[in-house]
């Protein structure tokens, strides 16, 4: 498990290397995006392999219909990540409108009364507790953003990201796509803080779900915090190794 001090050390090394090797770092971004899309959708039980995801991203969706929703979600995630990068590049703050736009971009081809719209029916989620009634979703989302702009600003950035993610998923504002939108938000927050974007991996799904449960049962956010820290450390170490190879050429 990576510590906060190790993470900051890795971040410093990465930031120096990425400015020296901008082109190679952009190639890392392109490769990491494919991996993020694969892992992000796989956490929601997508059956696509990594090679199939790369094929969809390279050649598009064939015969668009409800039968290839998994392929459409690959394209939607790519468009949503482009939007995330635009937000970061233009130093645009996270708002409810941004969250709704991420959901809209994710659901390519979906109906207008679904994209970017809060759910209107009660749902049950295994790792969520006390989902708010549909009539209270806007209230809870407003409250979440008030906390994000005030109380959470006193936290370490990774802790802030962890708490926001847990609370967002517990509100579960949309009928579907909350997991993908939540992980897009994590990457927006990380990129604004100078980190590369990450993929939370399917192999860690049990730990991911348990991290939500730990918060609901004990108000313990450390499991989610550590999961995100370790994912960042893995990405930083991989990029540092790749970019260091450029120094040897």
C-alpha positions as CSV (number, residue, x, y, z in Angstrom):
1,X,0.0,0.0,0.0
2,X,1.3,3.4,-1.0
3,X,1.6,6.2,1.6
4,X,0.8,9.8,1.2
5,X,4.5,10.7,1.3
6,X,5.4,8.1,-1.4
7,X,2.6,9.4,-3.6
8,X,3.8,13.0,-3.4
9,X,7.4,11.8,-4.3
10,X,6.1,9.9,-7.3
11,X,4.0,12.9,-8.4
12,X,7.0,15.2,-8.3
13,X,9.0,12.8,-10.5
14,X,6.1,12.4,-12.9
15,X,5.5,16.1,-13.3
16,X,9.2,16.7,-14.1
17,X,9.2,13.9,-16.7
18,X,5.9,14.7,-18.3
19,X,7.1,18.2,-19.2
20,X,10.3,16.9,-20.6
21,X,8.6,14.2,-22.7
22,X,5.3,15.7,-23.7
23,X,4.7,13.6,-26.8
24,X,5.3,10.3,-25.0
25,X,3.1,11.4,-22.1
26,X,0.3,12.1,-24.5
27,X,0.7,8.6,-25.9
28,X,0.5,7.4,-22.3
29,X,-2.8,9.3,-22.0
30,X,-4.2,7.7,-25.1
31,X,-3.3,4.2,-23.9
32,X,-4.5,4.9,-20.4
33,X,-7.9,6.1,-21.8
34,X,-8.5,2.8,-23.5
35,X,-7.7,1.0,-20.3
36,X,-9.9,3.3,-18.2
37,X,-12.9,2.8,-20.5
38,X,-12.5,-1.0,-20.4
39,X,-12.1,-1.2,-16.6
40,X,-14.7,1.5,-15.8
41,X,-17.4,-0.4,-17.8
42,X,-16.2,-3.8,-16.7
43,X,-17.0,-2.7,-13.1
44,X,-20.6,-2.3,-14.3
45,X,-20.5,-5.9,-15.7
46,X,-19.6,-5.1,-19.3
47,X,-18.6,-8.3,-21.1
48,X,-16.3,-6.6,-23.6
49,X,-12.6,-7.6,-23.6
50,X,-9.8,-5.0,-23.8
51,X,-9.3,-5.9,-27.5
52,X,-13.0,-5.4,-28.2
53,X,-12.9,-2.0,-26.5
54,X,-9.9,-0.9,-28.5
55,X,-11.7,-2.0,-31.7
56,X,-14.8,0.0,-30.9
57,X,-12.8,3.1,-30.1
58,X,-10.8,2.7,-33.3
59,X,-13.6,1.8,-35.7
60,X,-16.8,2.9,-34.0
61,X,-20.1,1.2,-33.2
62,X,-21.6,-1.0,-36.0
63,X,-25.4,-1.1,-36.4
64,X,-26.3,1.2,-33.5
65,X,-29.1,-0.4,-31.4
66,X,-30.0,-1.3,-27.9
67,X,-28.3,-4.6,-28.5
68,X,-24.9,-3.1,-28.5
69,X,-25.3,-0.8,-25.5
70,X,-21.9,-1.9,-24.2
71,X,-20.2,-0.6,-27.3
72,X,-22.1,2.7,-27.2
73,X,-21.0,3.1,-23.6
74,X,-17.3,2.9,-24.7
75,X,-17.9,5.7,-27.1
76,X,-19.8,7.7,-24.5
77,X,-17.1,7.3,-21.9
78,X,-14.5,8.6,-24.5
79,X,-16.6,11.6,-25.2
80,X,-17.2,12.2,-21.5
81,X,-13.4,12.0,-20.9
82,X,-12.8,14.6,-23.6
83,X,-15.2,16.8,-21.8
84,X,-13.4,16.2,-18.5
85,X,-10.1,17.2,-20.2
86,X,-11.7,20.4,-21.6
87,X,-13.0,21.3,-18.1
88,X,-9.5,20.8,-16.6
89,X,-7.8,22.7,-19.4
90,X,-10.2,25.6,-18.9
91,X,-10.1,25.5,-15.1
92,X,-13.9,25.0,-14.9
93,X,-15.3,24.1,-11.5
94,X,-17.3,21.0,-10.7
95,X,-21.0,21.7,-10.6
96,X,-24.3,19.9,-10.8
97,X,-24.6,21.0,-14.4
98,X,-21.2,19.4,-15.2
99,X,-22.3,16.2,-13.6
100,X,-25.5,16.1,-15.7
101,X,-23.5,16.8,-18.8
102,X,-21.2,13.9,-18.1
103,X,-24.2,11.6,-17.8
104,X,-25.6,13.1,-21.1
105,X,-22.3,12.4,-22.9
106,X,-22.1,8.9,-21.5
107,X,-25.4,7.8,-22.9
108,X,-24.9,8.1,-26.7
109,X,-28.2,7.6,-28.5
110,X,-30.4,7.5,-25.3
111,X,-33.6,9.4,-25.1
112,X,-33.6,13.1,-24.0
113,X,-35.8,12.3,-21.0
114,X,-33.1,10.0,-19.7
115,X,-29.8,11.7,-20.5
116,X,-28.7,14.0,-17.7
117,X,-32.0,13.5,-15.8
118,X,-32.2,12.5,-12.2
119,X,-34.0,9.2,-11.5
120,X,-37.8,9.3,-10.9
121,X,-38.2,5.8,-9.5
122,X,-36.9,4.1,-6.4
123,X,-34.0,1.7,-6.9
124,X,-32.0,-0.6,-4.6
125,X,-28.2,-0.9,-4.7
126,X,-26.4,-3.6,-2.8
127,X,-23.5,-1.4,-1.6
128,X,-25.6,1.8,-0.9
129,X,-27.6,2.5,2.2
130,X,-30.5,4.8,2.7
131,X,-30.9,6.0,-0.9
132,X,-32.8,9.3,-0.8
133,X,-36.3,9.4,-2.1
134,X,-36.5,10.7,-5.6
135,X,-38.2,13.9,-4.6
136,X,-35.1,14.7,-2.4
137,X,-32.3,14.0,-4.9
138,X,-31.9,17.6,-5.9
139,X,-31.7,18.6,-2.3
140,X,-29.0,16.0,-1.5
141,X,-27.0,16.9,-4.6
142,X,-27.1,20.6,-3.6
143,X,-26.0,19.7,-0.1
144,X,-23.2,17.5,-1.5
145,X,-21.8,20.4,-3.5
146,X,-22.1,22.8,-0.6
147,X,-20.0,20.4,1.5
148,X,-17.6,20.0,-1.5
149,X,-17.0,23.7,-1.7
150,X,-16.8,24.3,2.1
151,X,-16.1,21.5,4.6
152,X,-14.3,19.2,2.2
153,X,-11.9,22.0,1.2
154,X,-10.2,21.5,4.5
155,X,-9.3,18.0,3.6
156,X,-6.3,16.4,1.9
157,X,-7.2,16.3,-1.9
158,X,-7.4,12.5,-2.0
159,X,-9.6,12.4,1.1
160,X,-11.8,15.0,-0.4
161,X,-12.1,12.9,-3.6
162,X,-12.8,9.8,-1.6
163,X,-15.6,11.3,0.5
164,X,-17.2,13.0,-2.5
165,X,-17.2,9.7,-4.4
166,X,-18.8,7.7,-1.6
167,X,-21.5,10.3,-1.0
168,X,-22.2,10.8,-4.7
169,X,-22.7,7.0,-5.2
170,X,-24.9,6.8,-2.1
171,X,-27.2,9.5,-3.5
172,X,-27.2,7.6,-6.8
173,X,-28.9,10.4,-8.6
174,X,-29.4,8.7,-12.0
175,X,-31.3,5.6,-12.9
176,X,-28.2,4.1,-14.5
177,X,-24.6,5.2,-15.1
178,X,-23.8,6.5,-11.6
179,X,-20.7,4.3,-11.3
180,X,-19.2,5.6,-14.6
181,X,-20.1,9.2,-13.8
182,X,-18.6,8.9,-10.3
183,X,-15.3,7.6,-11.7
184,X,-15.3,10.3,-14.4
185,X,-15.6,12.8,-11.5
186,X,-12.7,11.2,-9.7
187,X,-10.5,11.7,-12.7
188,X,-11.6,15.3,-13.2
189,X,-10.7,16.0,-9.6
190,X,-7.3,14.2,-9.9
191,X,-6.4,15.9,-13.2
192,X,-7.2,19.4,-11.7
193,X,-4.8,18.5,-8.9
194,X,-2.0,17.6,-11.3
195,X,-2.3,13.8,-11.2
196,X,-2.8,11.6,-14.3
197,X,-6.2,10.0,-14.6
198,X,-6.6,6.5,-13.2
199,X,-8.6,3.3,-13.6
200,X,-10.1,1.6,-10.6
201,X,-9.7,-2.1,-11.6
202,X,-12.2,-4.9,-11.7
203,X,-9.7,-7.2,-9.9
204,X,-10.3,-4.8,-6.9
205,X,-14.1,-4.8,-7.1
206,X,-14.6,-6.5,-3.8
207,X,-12.4,-4.0,-2.0
208,X,-14.2,-1.2,-3.9
209,X,-17.6,-2.4,-2.7
210,X,-16.3,-3.0,0.8
211,X,-15.0,0.6,0.9
212,X,-18.5,1.9,0.5
213,X,-19.8,-0.5,3.2
214,X,-17.0,0.6,5.6
215,X,-18.2,4.2,5.3
216,X,-21.9,3.4,5.7
217,X,-21.3,1.1,8.7
218,X,-18.5,3.0,10.5
219,X,-18.1,6.4,8.6
220,X,-14.6,5.0,7.7
221,X,-13.4,6.6,4.4
222,X,-9.9,5.2,4.7
223,X,-10.6,2.1,2.6
224,X,-11.7,4.2,-0.3
225,X,-8.9,6.6,0.3
226,X,-6.3,3.8,0.2
227,X,-7.9,2.3,-2.9
228,X,-7.6,5.6,-4.8
229,X,-4.1,6.2,-3.5
230,X,-2.9,2.8,-4.6
231,X,-4.5,3.3,-8.1
232,X,-2.7,6.7,-8.4
233,X,0.6,5.2,-7.3
234,X,0.3,2.3,-9.8
235,X,-0.4,4.8,-12.7
236,X,2.4,7.1,-11.6
237,X,5.0,4.3,-11.4
238,X,4.0,3.0,-14.8
239,X,4.3,6.4,-16.4
240,X,7.6,7.2,-14.7
241,X,9.0,3.9,-16.0
242,X,7.8,4.6,-19.5
243,X,9.0,8.2,-19.5
244,X,12.4,7.3,-18.0
245,X,13.0,5.0,-21.0
246,X,12.8,8.2,-23.2
247,X,15.9,9.5,-21.2
248,X,17.8,6.4,-22.2
249,X,17.3,6.8,-25.9
